[in-house]
Each structure stands twice: as structure tokens, then as C-alpha cells.
Amino acid sequence: MKKFVAALTAAAAFAVLPSVAFAAPAADPQATAAVKGMLEAMEMRKNMNAMAVEMQKAMPAIMRQQAIGLIQADPKMNAEQKKEAAAKIEKMLPSLSQALSKIFSDPALIEEMIAEMVPLYTNNYTIAEIKQLTAFYQSPVGRKMMTLAPKLSTEGMLIGQRVVTPRLGKLMQEVMQDVQKP
């Protein structure tokens, strides 16, 4: 069960934080201001809040799918043990979902992510490019893109989960078979 919680924590972190950069040295004040302007044009706070809501909706199904995949791939468990483990997961899901909801609802999370995004952009774009991106995000298609981003991100994550999970389950079964060979 500890492995499941660790895998769940890692999955949630990677699912929610795909665009967060590692801490970087302080950026040029003009570049920082340009990025902050671009993030405002992107309505980043609003969209991150919307994405958090979408994640809260999607995470129970993702957690269930991940957990059941891990359980089914465990060659050490017999059918009855797998059934019992699945039942335990079902009992745990509401409290796990509630804990994730609390994390996603924390306003400090969004502020920290935005602060980390400034060096991400300043290290990868020039001020001129940031201004071009800002103009795009202020355009009708840029606004539409940002409005749809939380929904598309969540649906894309579910697609990825649906496509990748069977492959990972098969890989884990092969690894476990290799590990158990004398």
C-alpha cells in the first residue's frame, strides 16, 4: 500500500506540474515584468484554478485506474488478495480525493507555480518573444486556447493514462517476472 501512495503522489505531482521549472537565478527585471504581463494576458491564475477543478474531477478515476493496474500487475498476490486490495483502494479513494482537493485548492500553490514559471520563460524566450506571446494570448484565438487549456489538459491526461497504463502494466509484469527468476 505504501508503494501505491508513493506512486500516487508522484503521479499527481507529474500530472499537475508539467510546466513548473526548477528554481533559477533572478532574471532581468524587464524580462520578469514581460513574463508577468504575459501570464496576466494568459489569465494564468484563473486557468490554473480551472485546471485544479478539472484535476479534482479526474483524479479519483486516475487514482483508481493506477491502483487497480498496480494490484493486477502484482504477481505475488492471488485473486482473493487482489480483490481485497481493490476493495481497500475503493475505501481509501474518498479520503485521498479529499486530500488532493485540499492541495489543489491552496491559493499558495498557484502563486508558487507562477513564481517558478517566471524563470522558465525568461530562460527560454527573449523579451521580444515574450511580447509576441503576450499579443497572441490577448488575441481571440489565444483567449480561446487558454479557456480550453484546463479541459484539454485533463482530457489529454486521461487519454495518456488510458494509452500508457496497459503498457506500463505489461512492463511491470515482465519486470516482476524477471525479478522473481532464480
ZADO-1210 file (C-alpha; in nm, 4 decimals, padded with zeros to 6 digits):
<atoms>
<atom x="00.0000" y="00.0000" z="00.0000" code="MET" pos="1"/>
<atom x="00.2922" y="00.2348" z="00.0693" code="LYS" pos="2"/>
<atom x="00.4092" y="00.1808" z="-00.2882" code="LYS" pos="3"/>
<atom x="00.0650" y="00.2797" z="-00.4115" code="PHE" pos="4"/>
<atom x="00.0620" y="00.6010" z="-00.2076" code="VAL" pos="5"/>
<atom x="00.4146" y="00.6861" z="-00.3282" code="ALA" pos="6"/>
<atom x="00.3187" y="00.6151" z="-00.6895" code="ALA" pos="7"/>
<atom x="00.0011" y="00.8189" z="-00.6489" code="LEU" pos="8"/>
<atom x="00.1917" y="01.1114" z="-00.5028" code="THR" pos="9"/>
<atom x="00.4431" y="01.1024" z="-00.7863" code="ALA" pos="10"/>
<atom x="00.1690" y="01.0705" z="-01.0476" code="ALA" pos="11"/>
<atom x="-00.0220" y="01.3646" z="-00.9027" code="ALA" pos="12"/>
<atom x="00.2897" y="01.5780" z="-00.8942" code="ALA" pos="13"/>
<atom x="00.3807" y="01.4990" z="-01.2536" code="PHE" pos="14"/>
<atom x="00.0224" y="01.5361" z="-01.3734" code="ALA" pos="15"/>
<atom x="-00.0326" y="01.8718" z="-01.2166" code="VAL" pos="16"/>
<atom x="00.3070" y="02.0332" z="-01.2514" code="LEU" pos="17"/>
<atom x="00.4214" y="01.9670" z="-01.6081" code="PRO" pos="18"/>
<atom x="00.5283" y="02.3228" z="-01.6750" code="SER" pos="19"/>
<atom x="00.6981" y="02.4090" z="-01.3467" code="VAL" pos="20"/>
<atom x="01.0710" y="02.4748" z="-01.3795" code="ALA" pos="21"/>
<atom x="01.3408" y="02.4237" z="-01.1214" code="PHE" pos="22"/>
<atom x="01.4422" y="02.7326" z="-00.9287" code="ALA" pos="23"/>
<atom x="01.6729" y="02.9558" z="-01.1323" code="ALA" pos="24"/>
<atom x="01.8775" y="03.2668" z="-01.0698" code="PRO" pos="25"/>
<atom x="01.6976" y="03.6008" z="-01.0633" code="ALA" pos="26"/>
<atom x="01.6001" y="03.7214" z="-01.4081" code="ALA" pos="27"/>
<atom x="01.6389" y="04.0593" z="-01.5705" code="ASP" pos="28"/>
<atom x="01.3701" y="04.2926" z="-01.4243" code="PRO" pos="29"/>
<atom x="01.2428" y="04.3808" z="-01.7741" code="GLN" pos="30"/>
<atom x="01.2142" y="04.0124" z="-01.8654" code="ALA" pos="31"/>
<atom x="01.0404" y="03.9397" z="-01.5352" code="THR" pos="32"/>
<atom x="00.7917" y="04.2208" z="-01.5972" code="ALA" pos="33"/>
<atom x="00.7321" y="04.0967" z="-01.9530" code="ALA" pos="34"/>
<atom x="00.6635" y="03.7419" z="-01.8312" code="VAL" pos="35"/>
<atom x="00.4302" y="03.8641" z="-01.5583" code="LYS" pos="36"/>
<atom x="00.2431" y="04.0654" z="-01.8222" code="GLY" pos="37"/>
<atom x="00.2215" y="03.7590" z="-02.0445" code="MET" pos="38"/>
<atom x="00.0943" y="03.5444" z="-01.7575" code="LEU" pos="39"/>
<atom x="-00.1713" y="03.8071" z="-01.6888" code="GLU" pos="40"/>
<atom x="-00.2699" y="03.8036" z="-02.0581" code="ALA" pos="41"/>
<atom x="-00.2900" y="03.4262" z="-02.0317" code="MET" pos="42"/>
<atom x="-00.5174" y="03.4659" z="-01.7281" code="GLU" pos="43"/>
<atom x="-00.2868" y="03.2154" z="-01.5645" code="MET" pos="44"/>
<atom x="-00.4384" y="03.2322" z="-01.2155" code="ARG" pos="45"/>
<atom x="-00.7897" y="03.1822" z="-01.3482" code="LYS" pos="46"/>
<atom x="-00.6785" y="02.8978" z="-01.5739" code="ASN" pos="47"/>
<atom x="-00.4756" y="02.7269" z="-01.3037" code="MET" pos="48"/>
<atom x="-00.7798" y="02.7418" z="-01.0763" code="ASN" pos="49"/>
<atom x="-00.9926" y="02.5926" z="-01.3555" code="ALA" pos="50"/>
<atom x="-00.7311" y="02.3237" z="-01.4142" code="MET" pos="51"/>
<atom x="-00.7303" y="02.2420" z="-01.0431" code="ALA" pos="52"/>
<atom x="-01.1084" y="02.1954" z="-01.0574" code="VAL" pos="53"/>
<atom x="-01.0721" y="01.9658" z="-01.3589" code="GLU" pos="54"/>
<atom x="-00.7939" y="01.7723" z="-01.1869" code="MET" pos="55"/>
<atom x="-01.0116" y="01.7267" z="-00.8792" code="GLN" pos="56"/>
<atom x="-01.2793" y="01.5758" z="-01.1030" code="LYS" pos="57"/>
<atom x="-01.0390" y="01.3482" z="-01.2912" code="ALA" pos="58"/>
<atom x="-00.8064" y="01.2328" z="-01.0143" code="MET" pos="59"/>
<atom x="-01.0354" y="00.9738" z="-00.8487" code="PRO" pos="60"/>
<atom x="-01.0686" y="00.7831" z="-01.1764" code="ALA" pos="61"/>
<atom x="-00.6970" y="00.8162" z="-01.2469" code="ILE" pos="62"/>
<atom x="-00.6051" y="00.7022" z="-00.8958" code="MET" pos="63"/>
<atom x="-00.8440" y="00.4082" z="-00.9212" code="ARG" pos="64"/>
<atom x="-00.7030" y="00.3059" z="-01.2587" code="GLN" pos="65"/>
<atom x="-00.3420" y="00.3364" z="-01.1378" code="GLN" pos="66"/>
<atom x="-00.4091" y="00.1432" z="-00.8187" code="ALA" pos="67"/>
<atom x="-00.6004" y="-00.1364" z="-00.9885" code="ILE" pos="68"/>
<atom x="-00.3243" y="-00.1601" z="-01.2501" code="GLY" pos="69"/>
<atom x="-00.0595" y="-00.1941" z="-00.9781" code="LEU" pos="70"/>
<atom x="-00.2674" y="-00.4508" z="-00.7933" code="ILE" pos="71"/>
<atom x="-00.3386" y="-00.6569" z="-01.1041" code="GLN" pos="72"/>
<atom x="00.0291" y="-00.6473" z="-01.2047" code="ALA" pos="73"/>
<atom x="00.1461" y="-00.7806" z="-00.8683" code="ASP" pos="74"/>
<atom x="00.2356" y="-01.1472" z="-00.9257" code="PRO" pos="75"/>
<atom x="00.2746" y="-01.2058" z="-00.5508" code="LYS" pos="76"/>
<atom x="-00.0971" y="-01.1561" z="-00.4932" code="MET" pos="77"/>
<atom x="-00.3585" y="-01.4209" z="-00.5607" code="ASN" pos="78"/>
<atom x="-00.7045" y="-01.3364" z="-00.6938" code="ALA" pos="79"/>
<atom x="-00.8577" y="-01.3040" z="-00.3458" code="GLU" pos="80"/>
<atom x="-00.5774" y="-01.0758" z="-00.2254" code="GLN" pos="81"/>
<atom x="-00.6186" y="-00.8605" z="-00.5363" code="LYS" pos="82"/>
<atom x="-00.9921" y="-00.8379" z="-00.4697" code="LYS" pos="83"/>
<atom x="-00.9288" y="-00.7344" z="-00.1070" code="GLU" pos="84"/>
<atom x="-00.6680" y="-00.4791" z="-00.2125" code="ALA" pos="85"/>
<atom x="-00.9069" y="-00.3316" z="-00.4696" code="ALA" pos="86"/>
<atom x="-01.1753" y="-00.3021" z="-00.2002" code="ALA" pos="87"/>
<atom x="-00.9273" y="-00.1206" z="00.0272" code="LYS" pos="88"/>
<atom x="-00.8459" y="00.1191" z="-00.2548" code="ILE" pos="89"/>
<atom x="-01.2151" y="00.1917" z="-00.3042" code="GLU" pos="90"/>
<atom x="-01.2442" y="00.2742" z="00.0660" code="LYS" pos="91"/>
<atom x="-00.9348" y="00.4978" z="00.0553" code="MET" pos="92"/>
<atom x="-01.0264" y="00.6916" z="-00.2595" code="LEU" pos="93"/>
<atom x="-01.2666" y="00.9397" z="-00.0977" code="PRO" pos="94"/>
<atom x="-01.0121" y="01.0475" z="00.1647" code="SER" pos="95"/>
<atom x="-00.7320" y="01.0596" z="-00.0950" code="LEU" pos="96"/>
<atom x="-00.9524" y="01.2679" z="-00.3221" code="SER" pos="97"/>
<atom x="-01.0300" y="01.4995" z="-00.0330" code="GLN" pos="98"/>
<atom x="-00.6592" y="01.5380" z="00.0468" code="ALA" pos="99"/>
<atom x="-00.5786" y="01.6145" z="-00.3172" code="LEU" pos="100"/>
<atom x="-00.8651" y="01.8629" z="-00.3281" code="SER" pos="101"/>
<atom x="-00.7144" y="02.0437" z="-00.0312" code="LYS" pos="102"/>
<atom x="-00.3761" y="02.0605" z="-00.2071" code="ILE" pos="103"/>
<atom x="-00.5271" y="02.1858" z="-00.5341" code="PHE" pos="104"/>
<atom x="-00.7413" y="02.4437" z="-00.3531" code="SER" pos="105"/>
<atom x="-00.4479" y="02.6077" z="-00.1762" code="ASP" pos="106"/>
<atom x="-00.4016" y="02.9572" z="-00.3291" code="PRO" pos="107"/>
<atom x="-00.0341" y="02.9480" z="-00.2308" code="ALA" pos="108"/>
<atom x="00.0167" y="02.6586" z="-00.4745" code="LEU" pos="109"/>
<atom x="-00.0788" y="02.8741" z="-00.7726" code="ILE" pos="110"/>
<atom x="00.1293" y="03.1684" z="-00.6561" code="GLU" pos="111"/>
<atom x="00.4314" y="02.9437" z="-00.6100" code="GLU" pos="112"/>
<atom x="00.3818" y="02.7870" z="-00.9530" code="MET" pos="113"/>
<atom x="00.3578" y="03.1294" z="-01.1154" code="ILE" pos="114"/>
<atom x="00.6712" y="03.2465" z="-00.9368" code="ALA" pos="115"/>
<atom x="00.8529" y="02.9377" z="-01.0673" code="GLU" pos="116"/>
<atom x="00.7238" y="02.9986" z="-01.4202" code="MET" pos="117"/>
<atom x="00.8901" y="03.3408" z="-01.4486" code="VAL" pos="118"/>
<atom x="01.2433" y="03.1977" z="-01.4785" code="PRO" pos="119"/>
<atom x="01.1094" y="02.9199" z="-01.7002" code="LEU" pos="120"/>
<atom x="01.0038" y="03.1763" z="-01.9596" code="TYR" pos="121"/>
<atom x="01.2873" y="03.4251" z="-01.9072" code="THR" pos="122"/>
<atom x="01.5424" y="03.1480" z="-01.9565" code="ASN" pos="123"/>
<atom x="01.3822" y="03.0270" z="-02.2787" code="ASN" pos="124"/>
<atom x="01.2445" y="03.3369" z="-02.4509" code="TYR" pos="125"/>
<atom x="01.3728" y="03.6818" z="-02.5311" code="THR" pos="126"/>
<atom x="01.1774" y="03.9844" z="-02.4145" code="ILE" pos="127"/>
<atom x="01.0661" y="04.0406" z="-02.7760" code="ALA" pos="128"/>
<atom x="00.9372" y="03.6825" z="-02.7990" code="GLU" pos="129"/>
<atom x="00.7546" y="03.7159" z="-02.4674" code="ILE" pos="130"/>
<atom x="00.5843" y="04.0281" z="-02.6005" code="LYS" pos="131"/>
<atom x="00.4805" y="03.8367" z="-02.9145" code="GLN" pos="132"/>
<atom x="00.3397" y="03.5596" z="-02.6981" code="LEU" pos="133"/>
<atom x="00.1541" y="03.8187" z="-02.4914" code="THR" pos="134"/>
<atom x="-00.0019" y="03.9618" z="-02.8089" code="ALA" pos="135"/>
<atom x="-00.1075" y="03.6108" z="-02.9113" code="PHE" pos="136"/>
<atom x="-00.2685" y="03.5400" z="-02.5734" code="TYR" pos="137"/>
<atom x="-00.4583" y="03.8676" z="-02.5996" code="GLN" pos="138"/>
<atom x="-00.5964" y="03.7672" z="-02.9423" code="SER" pos="139"/>
<atom x="-00.9306" y="03.5836" z="-02.9767" code="PRO" pos="140"/>
<atom x="-00.7662" y="03.2502" z="-03.0639" code="VAL" pos="141"/>
<atom x="-00.5162" y="03.2918" z="-02.7803" code="GLY" pos="142"/>
<atom x="-00.8014" y="03.3589" z="-02.5364" code="ARG" pos="143"/>
<atom x="-00.9862" y="03.0538" z="-02.6684" code="LYS" pos="144"/>
<atom x="-00.6747" y="02.8425" z="-02.6290" code="MET" pos="145"/>
<atom x="-00.6340" y="02.9472" z="-02.2675" code="MET" pos="146"/>
<atom x="-01.0041" y="02.8967" z="-02.1943" code="THR" pos="147"/>
<atom x="-00.9863" y="02.5428" z="-02.3289" code="LEU" pos="148"/>
<atom x="-00.6444" y="02.4613" z="-02.1786" code="ALA" pos="149"/>
<atom x="-00.7702" y="02.3112" z="-01.8486" code="PRO" pos="150"/>
<atom x="-01.0234" y="02.0905" z="-02.0247" code="LYS" pos="151"/>
<atom x="-00.7797" y="01.9847" z="-02.2967" code="LEU" pos="152"/>
<atom x="-00.5074" y="01.9182" z="-02.0424" code="SER" pos="153"/>
<atom x="-00.7328" y="01.6980" z="-01.8304" code="THR" pos="154"/>
<atom x="-00.8715" y="01.5116" z="-02.1295" code="GLU" pos="155"/>
<atom x="-00.5203" y="01.4731" z="-02.2696" code="GLY" pos="156"/>
<atom x="-00.4018" y="01.3353" z="-01.9377" code="MET" pos="157"/>
<atom x="-00.6874" y="01.0829" z="-01.9351" code="LEU" pos="158"/>
<atom x="-00.6020" y="00.9791" z="-02.2913" code="ILE" pos="159"/>
<atom x="-00.2390" y="00.9369" z="-02.1922" code="GLY" pos="160"/>
<atom x="-00.3414" y="00.7378" z="-01.8872" code="GLN" pos="161"/>
<atom x="-00.5676" y="00.5131" z="-02.0938" code="ARG" pos="162"/>
<atom x="-00.2986" y="00.4530" z="-02.3562" code="VAL" pos="163"/>
<atom x="00.0050" y="00.4232" z="-02.1269" code="VAL" pos="164"/>
<atom x="-00.1372" y="00.2269" z="-01.8314" code="THR" pos="165"/>
<atom x="-00.1786" y="-00.1060" z="-02.0161" code="PRO" pos="166"/>
<atom x="00.1759" y="-00.0771" z="-02.1463" code="ARG" pos="167"/>
<atom x="00.3127" y="00.0042" z="-01.8017" code="LEU" pos="168"/>
<atom x="00.1189" y="-00.2845" z="-01.6511" code="GLY" pos="169"/>
<atom x="00.2688" y="-00.5230" z="-01.9050" code="LYS" pos="170"/>
<atom x="00.6170" y="-00.3823" z="-01.8441" code="LEU" pos="171"/>
<atom x="00.5766" y="-00.4149" z="-01.4675" code="MET" pos="172"/>
<atom x="00.4636" y="-00.7772" z="-01.5065" code="GLN" pos="173"/>
<atom x="00.7731" y="-00.8501" z="-01.7158" code="GLU" pos="174"/>
<atom x="00.9989" y="-00.6800" z="-01.4620" code="VAL" pos="175"/>
<atom x="00.8411" y="-00.8693" z="-01.1744" code="MET" pos="176"/>
<atom x="00.8822" y="-01.1986" z="-01.3626" code="GLN" pos="177"/>
<atom x="01.2489" y="-01.1203" z="-01.4231" code="ASP" pos="178"/>
<atom x="01.2996" y="-01.0235" z="-01.0591" code="VAL" pos="179"/>
<atom x="01.1440" y="-01.3467" z="-00.9375" code="GLN" pos="180"/>
<atom x="01.3580" y="-01.5713" z="-01.1613" code="LYS" pos="181"/>
<atom x="01.6192" y="-01.7701" z="-00.9677" code="PRO" pos="182"/>
</atoms>
